Amino acid sequence: MEQVKAFVAREKNGTYSIFVDEDAPINYGLVGEGATVEQAVEEWQRMYEAMKVRYQEEGKPFVEADFKFVYDLPSFLAYYGGLITFKGLAKLTGVSAAQLSQYATGYRNPSPKTTAKIQNGLHLFASELSQVSLV
C-alpha cells in the first residue's frame, strides 16, 4: 500500500477541495470537494472506493493507498480559526497574530522556516494536550 499526501485547500469561495500531486505513486486521479473539510474527506473516500470498484470491473490494476491529509498554512488557519485564535496561536508559536492573519488571508506567504515554526508549536501543544488528565 502506498503512502500518499492528499492536500486540503480552502478555495476562494470558502469551500474545501482535496487533491494529490501529479507525481503521486497512484494510477488514478481523485478529487474531493465540500463546504467543510469533513465533507471533502467524505467525498474523497467515496471517490476512492468508487474508483477501486471501477478498476476491478475493468480488470485494471489498482494501486491501494493510505492518504495523509495535509494543509497549506492559509487553509489550516481558515479551517481551525474558529478553535484557535490568532492571538492564542501567536502565544504557541512565537509568530505574531498580525502575521498569522496575513497568512490566513493570503496577503503574505510564510517562509518554510516560519511554517515549520508554526507546525512545531502546534505539535508541542498537541503533545501537551494529550498528557492532560481531568479529575
N, C-alpha and C positions, 0 to 999 in steps of 0.2 A: 504494500500500500504506500502510495506516495504522500509525503507531507507537502501541502501546498498553502501558500499565503493567499487569502482572499481579502481584498482591500475594500473597506467600508468607506464610502464617501458621501458627504452631505451635498446635495445638489443645490443650485441657486434658488430653486422653488421650495426648498425646505424638506424635500423627500430624501430618502437614502437609497443608494444603489451599492451593489456588491459586484466585484469583477475580479478576474485573475489576470496576471501579467501574461502577455502573449508568449513568453518563454516558459510558462508553467509546464511541468512534465506530464500533462494530461492531453488526451487526443480528442477533446471536445471543448466547446465553449459554454459558459454558463453566465447568467446574469440574474441577480435578484433585486427587486425594487419594492419599496413600500413607504408608507407615510412615516413609519418608525423603523428603527434598526431591527426590532423583533420581527416585524412584518417582512422586511427584506430578507432576513435569515430564513424565515419560514418558506418564502418563495424560493430561495436558493436551494433549500433542502428538497422541496417538491421537484424543482427542475433537475436536480442531480438524480433523484430516483427515477424520474421520467426518462432521462437520458440513458440511464443504465438499462431500463426495460427496452427502450428503442434499440440500443446497440445489441442486446441479446436477441431480440426479434429479427434483426437484420443479420445476425451471425458475425457481427464485428467485435473485435477485441475492445474491451472497456477497461481503462486504467482507473482502478479504485483509488480514492484519495481521502485523506483526512485533512480537512480545511481548518486553518488557523485564521480567525478573523482579526485583521489589524486595521488601525485607524491612522489617517494622517492627522496632524495636530488640530487643524481647524475643525475637522469632523468630530474628533474626540471632544473638543471644548464645547461644540454646539450640542452634542448628544448628552454629555454629563453636566452641562451648565446648570441644570435645574437641581442637581445634587451637590455640586461642588462650586462654590462661588469663586470668582477670580481672586478675591481677597484671601480666601482660605487656601486656594491653590498657590498663591504667592507665598504664603507662610510655609507651605510644604516644600516648595521648590526653590525659593530664593529668586524667582523670576517675577518682576513687578506685575501687579494687576493690570496696569496700563498696557504693558507689552502683551500679556495674555489676551486682553481684549482686542488688540490689533491683530493678533494671530487668528483669533476666532472669526473676525470679520473679513479676513483676507487682505487687510490693509498692508500688513507686513508678513513676511515668511520667516519662520525661525531657522536659525542655522542648525546644522546637525548637532553641534555641541549643546545648544540650548534645548533642542528636542530631547537629547539624552539626559540633560539635567532635569527636565520635567518628568521624563519617564522614570528616572531613578528616584526622584522624590515621591512619585506615586507608588512605586514598588515598595519603598520603605514604609510608607503609610499603610499600604495594604498588609504588609508583614506585621506591623504593629497591631492593626485591627484583628488579624487572625489570631492573635495571642490574647485578646480581650476575653475575660470571663465575667459575667454579670451575676450578682447574687441578690 
